[in-house]
Amino acid sequence: MRPVQLLADTPERETSQIQETREDVEIDTRDFERTPRVVATGETPLLRLQGARARLYGDAAGREGFSVDNLILIEVLDEKGRVLNRGAVGFTEFVRVGREPVDNVGPMSFNFEPGVVDLTNLLPESAPFKVRATALDYSGVGRVSNVYLLLEPRSRGNEDDLRNQ
């Protein structure tokens, strides 16, 4: 198991107090700001999947869940920093980066059980990659807990393999 911290615990702040925005991202919402504000960012070093599963947890041991208000934009980068793939994790409406829609990964929620968010399908099977995570908020308050990416061997027992069926 190889844990990498993606995001550090960031206390709750009112959305209006967060200055930094992510101008290339648009949230399709009628009631709130369409340009989200940046709560926190993080990026892994260069990694390789090597047959592992890549899941999100709230701790390095893979025992705790995590939380976010509103969402984490996951961007998979190649070794030159080009974006290969994206996914949105959290409680959000439709997300676009430029003109490209971003698919939700995992359930629509503020709180996530340990390992329920599986990023494996976003990642290249054999090429090296980095994962960039940006916690974004567009209404009320923004916050994120610790978030770790764990690369786990695929043979962790049947219950984990059946969870996403």
N, C-alpha and C positions, 0 to 999 in steps of 0.2 A: 504494500500500500504506500503510495507516494502522495502525501498531503502538500498542497500549496495554498497559502492564504491569498484569496482574491480580494476581499474587502475587509476593512477593520471596522469594528463597532463604532457607529456614528450616532450620537444622541439626537433625539427629536428636536427639530427646529421648524418654526413656521415657514411655509413655502415662501412667503413674501420676504423673509429675511435671507434667503439663499440667493446670492448675486449671480453666480455662474450659470449660464444656460447652455444647452446643447442645440444650437441653431439648425443643425442638419436633421434633427429628429422632430417628427410631428406626431402628436397624439390626437386621434380622431375623437374629439369630445365636444359636446355642445355647451357643457356647463362650466368648464375650467379652461385654464391656459392651454393652448395647443403646443407651445414650445416648453418642454420640461426643463426643470432646474437640476443641476448636478449636486447630489448629496455627497457622493464619494466615488473615487475611481481606484482601480487596481489592475495590475497586469502580471501574468505569470512570466517566468523565464521561458526560454525555448523548451518545449516538451515533445515527447513522442508517445503515441497511444500504445503501441506494441501489444495489441490484442487486449488491452485493459478496457474496463468500463470507466467512464468519467462522470462522477456524480457530485452534487453539492451538499455540503453539511455545514453545521454551525461551529464545529470544532475539528481539530486536526486528527482526533481519534476516530471520527466518524460515528459518534454516539448522539450528538445533538442536532436538532433542526435549526433553521434560521428564519429570519423575518425581514421584510422590506416594505416600505411605503413610499412610492407606489410600485416601482419595478426596477429590475436590473436588466440593462441591455448587455447581452453577451455578444462579443465580437471575436471571431476566430481569425487570427492573422497568420500569414505565412512568414517565413524567416526574413523577408524583405519589408514586412509591415503592411502588406496589402490585405484587405479584408476578404476572406474566403467565404464566410458564412456568418449569420446573425440569428439570435433568438431573444425573446423577451420572457422574463421570469417575474411573476408578480400579479398584482391586481390591476389590470389595465384594459383599456379598450384598444382599438386597433392602433398599431404603431407603424410608422413609416420612417425610413431613413432615405432622404431624397425622395425618389418616386417608388422605391422598393418597399413592399410590405414586409414586416417582420413577424414570423410565426411565434406563437406562444409555446413555451416549453414547460411542461408540468401543469398542475392545476392552477386556476385563477384564484389567487389567495394572497393574503398578507403574511401568512405563517406556513412554513413548510416542514414536514416531517423529515427526519434524517434520510438522505439518499433518494427521496422521491423525485427530485429533479435530475434527470439523466441527460447529459450533454453529448453522449457518445456519438449520436447520429449527426451532430454538427461538425464533428472533428474529422480530419483526414486520417485514413487508416494507417498510412506508413510515413507520410511526409512530416517533418517537424512543424510545430505550430506554437503560437502563444494564444492565451485567452485574455482578452481585455474585458473587464466588468465595469460598468458605469451605473451606479444607483441613481435613478431619476425620480423626480417628484413633480406632480402638476396640480396638486390641490391640498389644502389643509396643512398637514405637517409632513416633513420628509425625514426618514430615518432608515438605517440598515444595521443589522447585527453583524457579528463576524460571519464571513462566508469563506469556506474552504472548498477547493476542488480536490477531490481524492481520485487518483487513478488506481483502480482496484482490479485484481485478477478476476476474470470472468467466472471462475468456479467457486463462488462463495456460498453455494448451497441452493436448493430449489426454491425456497421461499422468496429470495431476492429476484430470481429469474422470472417468477410468476407475477411479481408485483405490478408490472406495467402491461399486463395482458388484458 
